[in-house]
Amino acid sequence: MPDTSWSLLYLSQEDCVAAGGADMSETLKAVERSFFLHGVGDYIQPGKPVIRWGDASTEETTGRIMSMPSYLGGNNFKEQLHLKGLLGPVQTSGIKFIPSRPENLKKGLPRATAIIIILDPVTFIPICVMDGAIASAMRTGAASGVAAKYLANPDSTVFGLVGASVQGMTQAAAIKAAVPNLETLKIFDINQQSSLAFAERMSQKLDMEVVPVDNVRDAFIDSDVISTATMAREAYVDPDWYKKGVFHAEISFWDTPPSALTVFDRIFVDDWYQVKHHGVDVSWRAVNEGHITEEQISGEIGEVVAGKKIGRESESDKIFFNPIGMGIHDLSEAYRVYQNALAKSVGTMLTYFKRNSGWLDSLSI
């Protein structure tokens, strides 16, 4: 009788690290791959189902439970991926399941946890289940990094970062890797000790001067590149703080007031449908509240990566990047880690069953 069992690979957080999950230079390639495939339309990405206990603002208080299914192709674009120095085709589907509970932080637990599932492209049976915390944090940082690569002035030297969290660290690593001329990072966090700890931990990793600043304004003033990565519940950004030519990656929801988007020459998102569907991001609220028109959304960053749209038109352009976060990023990065894990024999193989439908022999009433 033929063997009809089916196994999947389980990767713990430690397994993901062993498989290169914390290598930002490779994560950037995976995320740029997914941006490119998004730009050429070789993907499927439904709107994210979200469980909330109230309106959108409750995501930062009560929490949320989100699912992010997606498919990525690439077979028809092998040559273009190769010429851009990116990773090869994916040709499969997956999903990230990510619950988030802000109160967890007070208990010494992570605010968000995640599981990523990758499917066999032929049978649609899951072949890998991995802890998604690393992939999720890394790909979020890398999305800003890819955007900075295409939208920031290449001679930028000063980086202002608000938020000394894990996400702040991945933002810093990705943006520095993407804009290597950056020399100084000004870090602000409402918890000064967090800023000091960030500076001590990251200065060597980034090969930059990391300077804690006393107020959020100082993080913005004279910065060429800015990233805001906080859990702020109210806007605090003053549009007068931006210099000409600035690039700002806003990965949080509430840091920048919708009215501030009127000062930007160009505004990019990752996926406008997803931004509208979620209904929280500042770019959508700016349109919904009438501060800007939908036509003032310059485009999706994947269109820039794929060469379909121009990103920065002049050195003086003020550019705002407001990503919602895409499941195809998680899939692309998780698939990279999965392939590495197979090559390095990392992880634990789990068996679904010894015999398909064998459980029916035990059926009883």
Secondary structure as the mmCIF struct_conf table of DSSP 4:
data_model
#
loop_
_struct_conf.conf_type_id
_struct_conf.id
_struct_conf.beg_label_comp_id
_struct_conf.beg_label_asym_id
_struct_conf.beg_label_seq_id
_struct_conf.end_label_comp_id
_struct_conf.end_label_asym_id
_struct_conf.end_label_seq_id
STRN STRN1 TRP A 6 LEU A 11
HELX_RH_AL_P HELX_RH_AL_P1 GLN A 13 ALA A 18
TURN_TY1_P TURN_TY1_P1 ALA A 19 ALA A 22
HELX_RH_AL_P HELX_RH_AL_P2 MET A 24 VAL A 40
TURN_TY1_P TURN_TY1_P2 GLY A 41 GLY A 41
STRN STRN2 TYR A 43 ILE A 44
HELX_LH_PP_P HELX_LH_PP_P1 PRO A 46 PRO A 49
STRN STRN3 VAL A 50 ARG A 52
BEND BEND1 TRP A 53 ASP A 55
HELX_RH_3T_P HELX_RH_3T_P1 ALA A 56 GLU A 60
TURN_TY1_P TURN_TY1_P3 THR A 61 THR A 62
STRN STRN4 ARG A 64 LEU A 72
HELX_RH_3T_P HELX_RH_3T_P2 ASN A 75 PHE A 77
HELX_RH_AL_P HELX_RH_AL_P3 LYS A 78 LEU A 83
TURN_TY1_P TURN_TY1_P4 LYS A 84 GLY A 85
STRN STRN5 THR A 92 SER A 100
HELX_RH_3T_P HELX_RH_3T_P3 PRO A 102 LYS A 107
TURN_TY1_P TURN_TY1_P5 GLY A 108 GLY A 108
BEND BEND2 LEU A 109 LEU A 109
BEND BEND3 ARG A 111 ARG A 111
STRN STRN6 ALA A 112 ALA A 112
STRN STRN7 ILE A 115 LEU A 119
TURN_TY1_P TURN_TY1_P6 PRO A 121 THR A 123
STRN STRN8 PRO A 126 ASP A 131
HELX_RH_AL_P HELX_RH_AL_P4 ALA A 133 LEU A 151
BEND BEND4 ALA A 152 ALA A 152
TURN_TY1_P TURN_TY1_P7 PRO A 154 ASP A 155
STRN STRN9 VAL A 158 VAL A 162
BEND BEND5 SER A 165 SER A 165
HELX_RH_AL_P HELX_RH_AL_P5 VAL A 166 ALA A 178
BEND BEND6 VAL A 179 VAL A 179
TURN_TY1_P TURN_TY1_P8 PRO A 180 ASN A 181
STRN STRN10 THR A 184 PHE A 188
BEND BEND7 ILE A 190 ASN A 191
HELX_RH_AL_P HELX_RH_AL_P6 GLN A 192 LEU A 206
TURN_TY1_P TURN_TY1_P9 ASP A 207 ASP A 207
BEND BEND8 MET A 208 MET A 208
STRN STRN11 GLU A 209 PRO A 212
BEND BEND9 ASP A 214 ASN A 215
HELX_RH_AL_P HELX_RH_AL_P7 VAL A 216 PHE A 220
TURN_TY1_P TURN_TY1_P10 ILE A 221 ASP A 222
BEND BEND10 ASP A 224 ASP A 224
STRN STRN12 VAL A 225 THR A 228
BEND BEND11 ARG A 233 GLU A 234
HELX_RH_3T_P HELX_RH_3T_P4 PRO A 239 TRP A 241
HELX_LH_PP_P HELX_LH_PP_P2 TYR A 242 LYS A 243
TURN_TY1_P TURN_TY1_P11 LYS A 244 GLY A 245
STRN STRN13 PHE A 247 GLU A 250
BEND BEND12 SER A 252 THR A 256
HELX_RH_3T_P HELX_RH_3T_P5 PRO A 258 VAL A 263
BEND BEND13 ASP A 265 ASP A 265
STRN STRN14 ARG A 266 VAL A 269
BEND BEND14 ASP A 270 ASP A 270
HELX_RH_AL_P HELX_RH_AL_P8 TRP A 272 HIS A 278
BEND BEND15 ASP A 281 ASP A 281
HELX_RH_AL_P HELX_RH_AL_P9 VAL A 282 ASN A 288
TURN_TY1_P TURN_TY1_P12 GLU A 289 GLY A 290
BEND BEND16 HIS A 291 ILE A 292
HELX_RH_3T_P HELX_RH_3T_P6 GLU A 294 GLN A 296
STRN STRN15 GLY A 299 GLU A 300
HELX_RH_AL_P HELX_RH_AL_P10 ILE A 301 VAL A 305
TURN_TY1_P TURN_TY1_P13 ALA A 306 GLY A 307
BEND BEND17 LYS A 308 LYS A 309
BEND BEND18 GLY A 311 GLY A 311
BEND BEND19 SER A 314 SER A 314
TURN_TY1_P TURN_TY1_P14 GLU A 315 SER A 316
STRN STRN16 ILE A 319 PHE A 321
HELX_RH_AL_P HELX_RH_AL_P11 GLY A 327 LYS A 344
TURN_TY1_P TURN_TY1_P15 SER A 345 SER A 345
BEND BEND20 GLY A 347 GLY A 347
STRN STRN17 THR A 348 PHE A 353
BEND BEND21 LYS A 354 ARG A 355
TURN_TY1_P TURN_TY1_P16 ASN A 356 SER A 357
HELX_RH_3T_P HELX_RH_3T_P7 GLY A 358 SER A 362
#
